Amino acid sequence: MLWATAGVVTLGFLIVLEVVARRCTGQPGPLTEQAREVIFPPKPGPLYGGMALMMVVLTWRQRFIAAGAAIGIDLVFVLVRWAVGAKVPEGHYFGNGALWVMLGCAVIAVTRRTGRERALLLKGVGLGLLLVAGRKTGDTWLLITAKTRPMVLDPYLATADHALGNPSWLVGRLLRATGPVGTHLVHVVYAQLAVAAVVVALYQLRRVAAERRFPRHHLVRTFLVIGLLGPAVYMVFPVVGPVFAYGPGASGTGGVQWAVANLWPHTPPPVHVPHPVPYDAITPRNCMPSLHTAWATAIFIHTRKGPRLLRYAGTFWLIATLTATLGFGYHYGVDLVAGVVFSLTIETALRSFDRGWDRPGIRLVAYGTTVFAALLAAYRFLPKEMATHPWVFGPLLLLAMASVVYGYVRTTGRWEPAAAPARQPEPRPELVGQP
């Protein structure tokens, strides 16, 4: 019943988003975009990642069959498009096969499976399709923010960021100093965050096929909830980022005519009383909070119980993602602080829901929500005070974030089962008293 309810709610949300997208932007929404990819060239995205997640419920023989079928279907589509001379955008070559296999598994689950086997296969298909739909939903949300929020609040965050020492300007200069090698490495990490999440999720779900059930909590759930709730904050606090509002834009030239000033990354903006500024109807308002930071934080958390290599990879991905978000001018430092608090609050809420709500869980979720709301309020109503008193507000921002981190570590540590001491063998009665 829980999975059925979640499916109905998700479908209803996608239908509503489809209607809103068509009315606000004149463009199709996530359902139409996904349906098109059954036949038309798919956009680069997590179609094969979604199929990989679905295959955790299959046996190894079934996995090889599914992978072979997906690759075969993709080759047929490629040959047909080549034969008819269809124009295919760069990078939009493969993915139809993965979508066909997931839909085929759903049909098999309904027509050829019963009981727990049907439920397990449908859960696997739903997990894979949710990952794909999450990408489509995110794209639609970003387009809605650009079309419906003509004014952006970047001057508020740029002013408040003085309390942290303007880290985007500092890291931007440092990243440029590393040359093309460092820049390319960090960009790959930033762009392939979803791939890292799929790898961690596959490790967490590796025993599903053998145990015939999913674990109570895993990374995919946190990823999806972060992606669902984050864009709602974008609508309340629309921000485009330093490289767009104070620089040439991500393409190098496109954003100059809309920028407040061409300052990033060499000259921090002056301290002044901020006000909303207009921006184009194309650039997403997707800075507050930094969801890349929230997702990287979730990856870091979910790798803590993995093998050493996975733990190192989770740490590296978090550091590299933070470097990219600042160094490429996509986010202000205050975005990252809010992103960490946002991620930990959602992770606590999901874990509390799984194990049953108790007082520590409720208290931490309420505290994290309060801190997040207080951060948004401070960025909006106290930015000049934050900039003029950086030695007061800078440590306060970091202390607020650290308090949520400490609360999460302490609360989840209490939830972990305590290790029982090793039982000492009792002496044999016939040996008692013997030298």
N, C-alpha and C positions, 0 to 999 in steps of 0.2 A: 504494500500500500504506500509506503514511503517513497519508493522509487517511482511508482505510478503517479503519485502526487507531484513529485519533482518534475517528471516529464511533462505533465499537463501545465504546470506553472511556467516551465521553460518555453513550451510551445506558445502559450498565451503571451508571454513577454516578447517573443520574436514576432508574433503577429502584430502586436501593438507597435513595436519598433519599425516594422515594415510600413505601417500606415503613417507613422510620424515622419519617417524618412521621405516618403513620397510627398507628403504635404509641405514639409519644411524645406526640402532640398530639391524636389522634383526628380530625384534619383531613386532607383530601386533599392530595397532594403536587403537584409541578410538572407531571407528566405528565397527571394528571387535570384540573388547572386549565387547562392548555393545550388539551386535547381538548374541554373544555366550550365554549371560545370559538369553536369551529367553528360553533356554533349560537346559544349564549346570549350576552347582551351582554358584551363584553370589558371588563376592567378598564383604566383609563387606563394606557397603557404604550407601549413602543416598537414596536408592530406595524407602523405605517407607516415607522418608522425602519428596522426589519428589512427591509421590502420595498425601501426605498431602497438599502440595502446590496446586496441581491440584484440589483438592476437595473444594477449596475456591469458585469455580464457581458453585458448586452443591448445591442442597437443602439438608436439613438434612436427608430426606428419601433416597435420592440418595447416600449420604455419607455412611450411614449404609450399603446399598447394595454393594457399591464399596469396603468398608473395609471387609465385610463378604466374598465377592468373592475373594479378594486377599488372605485372610487367608485360605480359602478353597482350592484355587489353590496351595498354598504353602504346605498345609498338604498332598495333593495328590502327589506332587513332592517328599516330604520327604518319604512317604510310598513306592512309586515306587523305589526310590533309595535304601531304606532299603531292599525291596524285591529282587532286583537284585544284592545286595551286592556291590553297587557302593561305592568307597572310596570318602568321602567328607572331604575337609580340615576343620580344626577347625574354627568354626564361619561362615562358608559358607552355612548355612542351609536355610535361608529364604531370600526372595526378588524377586523371580521369579513371584510370584502372583502380587506384586505391579507393576512390569513392564508390565505384561499381562493386568492388569486393565487400565493402562495409554494408552497402544496401542489400547485396545478395545474402550476406550472413544474417541480416535481419529477416529476410524472407524465409531462410532455412529455419531460423529459430521459431518463427510462427507456424510454419507448415510441417516441419520434420522433428521438432523437439517438444518435449513435455516436461512439466514439473520443474525441478531445480535446474536441469540442464537448459531448458528454455529461458528461465529467468537469468541464469548466469551469462548465456550468450547475448541476450538482449542488453544486459548491463554492460558487457564489453563493447557492443556496437554503440550504445548510448554514450559511453565514455569517449570513444573515438570521434563520434559525430559532434559531441559537445566541444571538444578541442577545436575542431574545424569551425563550428558555428561561433565559438568565442572570437576567432580571428575576424570573421565576417561582421559580427556584432560590434567589435572594436572599431573597424573601419567605418561602419555606419555612424557610430557615436561621434567619431572625430569629424566626420563631414557635417553632422548636425551642429556641433559646437562652432564650426567655422561659419556656418550659414546663419545661425541664430544669435550669435554673440559678436556684434560688430565692434564693441568696445572691449579692450583688454586692460588688465590691471598690472601690467609689467612694471610701471614706475613704482608701485607699492612694494613689490618684492625686491626690486633693485635697490630701493632705499633701505628696506629692512635688512637686506643682505650685508650692509655695512657692519652690522653687529657681529657677523661671522668673518669679516675681513675680505669680503667679495671673493669667495673661493673659486667661482667660475672663471673670473678674470685671471686669477693666479694659475690655476690648473690648465687653462687654455694656453697660456704662454709656455708653461712647462711641457705640455704635450707637443706643441709645435717645435720645441727645442730638441725633442727626441728624434725628429726627422720622420721620413715616410715609414720606417719599419715599426716604430712604436705606435704611430697613428693607425697603421693598417691593422696591427694586432688588436688594439683596443676596439677598433671599429668592428672587427669580426666578432669579438666577444659581445659587443652591444647588439649587433644584428642577429646573432644566433642564440639569444636568450631562450627562445622556445625550444631549441634543440637541447640545450642543457637541462631544461625542465623535463623533457621527454626521457632523457637518459636517467635522471634521478627517479622519475616515476616508474620506469621499467624496472629499476632495481627494487623499488618498494613493492611492486606488484609481481615480482618474479615467481612467487609461490602460488599465485591464484589458480593456475591450471591444476596443480597437484592437490591443493586444499579445497578446490571447488567453491571458493568464497573470496570476497574482497576484504582487505584489512579495513578496520573501522575508520582510519584516517590516513590520507595520503596527499601528496603534493598537488595533484591535479585539482582537487577540491579547493584548496587555498588559492591556486592560480585563477580558477574560474570566478570565485567570489571577489577577488581583488579586481579582476577585469570587469565584473558586473557593477560593483559599487563605485569604483574610481571615477568613471566618466560622469556620474551624477555630481561629483564635486567639481569637475571641470565646468559644468554649467553654472555653478554658483560662483566659482573663482576662475574666470577665463584668463589664461596666461599663455603666451606663445614662446617665451624663452629668450635668453640674452642674445643669441646669435641672430634672432629675427628682430627683436625690439631695439637692440643696440649694436647690430652688426649688419653684414651684407646678406644674411640669410644663409640657409644650409647649402644652396647651390653656388654661393659665392657672389652673386650680383642681384638676385631677384628681390631681396627684401629691402634694398636701400631706400626706395621711395616711400616705404611705410615705416621705416625705423625712426625712433625718437631722435637718435643721433648715431653716427657710425663710430662707436667707442670700443666695442669688444674686439679682442681681449686686452688691448694695451692700456686703455684709460678707464678706470672705474667711473661710473656716473656720479655727478655731484649730488650732495645732500640737499634736498629741497622738499617742499610740500607736494606730494604726488597727486596725480589725478588720472582718471581713465583716459586712454588714447584710442583712436580708431585704428583698425587693421584690416587687411584684406579678407575676402570671404573664402579663402582657399586653405590658409595655414591653420592646422588644428590648434585649439586652445587646450593643450594637454600637458601642462606643467605641474599644476598643483592638485594633488600631490604627485611626486615622481613615482609612477607605477613601475618603471624599470627598477628603481631602488626597492620598492615594495616586493616585486617578484624576486629580485636577487637576494633580498633578505630571507624570503621564504625558502629559496633553494639552499641558502646557507643553513637555515634551521633544520631542514629535512635531510641534510647530509651529515649531521653530527653523529648519528648512530650507524653510519655506513663504514665500510673499510677505510683504511688510511688514505688511499688514493682518492676516493670519493670525497673525503673530508677536505683534503688539500684542494681538490678541484672546486668544491663549493666556496672555499675561502678565496681562491684566486678569482672566481667568477664575480663574487661580491666586490672585491677591490677593483677589478678591471671595469665593472659596470659603473661604480661610483666615479672612477676616473673618466670614463667616457661621457657620462651625463654632464659632468662639469667641463671637461676638456673640450668637448665639441660645442659647448654653449647651448645645450638643449635644456638645461635646468639651472636654477639658482641654488645656492647652498641651503636656503630655508625650505626648498622643495624636498630635498633629501631628508631633512629632519622630520618633516611631516610624513614622508613615505615610510620611514622606519616605524614610526608610531602607528601609522595606518596598518601596516603589515602585521605587526605584533598583536594589535587589537583583534584583527580578523582571525589570525591563527588561534588566539586564545578562545575566541567565541566558538570556532569550529571544534576545537578539542573539548571544550566544556559541553557542547551539544552532544558529542559522541559518548562521553563518559558519564553524563548526567550533571546538570547544573548544581554547583555547590557554592558556598559563600565566597571562597577565594576566587573562583572563576568569575562569578558575577561582579565581585569587587574590582577585579583587574579589567574586565571589559568596560565597566562604567568609568574607571579611572582613565583608561586609554582613550575612550571616546571624549571624555572631558578635556584631556590634554590636547587632543587633536582639534577640538572645537576652539580651545583657547589659543592655539597656534594660529588658526585661521583668523580669529578675531584680532589678535595682535598684529598680524601682517596687514590687515585691512585698516585698522583704526589707530595703530601706534607706530607706523613705520618710521616717521621722523624722529620720534623719541628713541627708538631702537638704534637709529643711525647716529644720533648725537651722544648716546651713552653706550657705546659698544662694550665697554668693560663691565657693564651691568647686565645688559640684555644678552650678550653673546654667551657668557657662562650660564645664564638662566635657560636659554634655549637648549644648550647641551645637557644641562642638568635635568630638564623636563624629559628629554629623550632618554637619557640614562636611567631615569627613575622607572620608565616603562620597561626598558630592557631588564633592569634588576627585578622588577615585579614579575616579568614573564619567567625569568630563570628561576626565581624562588618559587613561584606558584607551580610551574610544571615540574620542578624538582620534587615537590611534595607529592605530585601525582604518580611519580615513578614508583614501581614496587620496590620495597626495601630488600636488599640481598640478605637472605637468611644465613646465619653463621653455620659453618660446617659442623656436622654432628660428630662428636668424638666417640670412637668405639668404646663400649663398656668392657671392663676386664672380665675374662672368663672366670667363673667361680672356682674352678679347680686350680687356677694359678694364683689366687689371692693368698698372700702370706708366704709364698715361695721366694727364696732369694733369687 
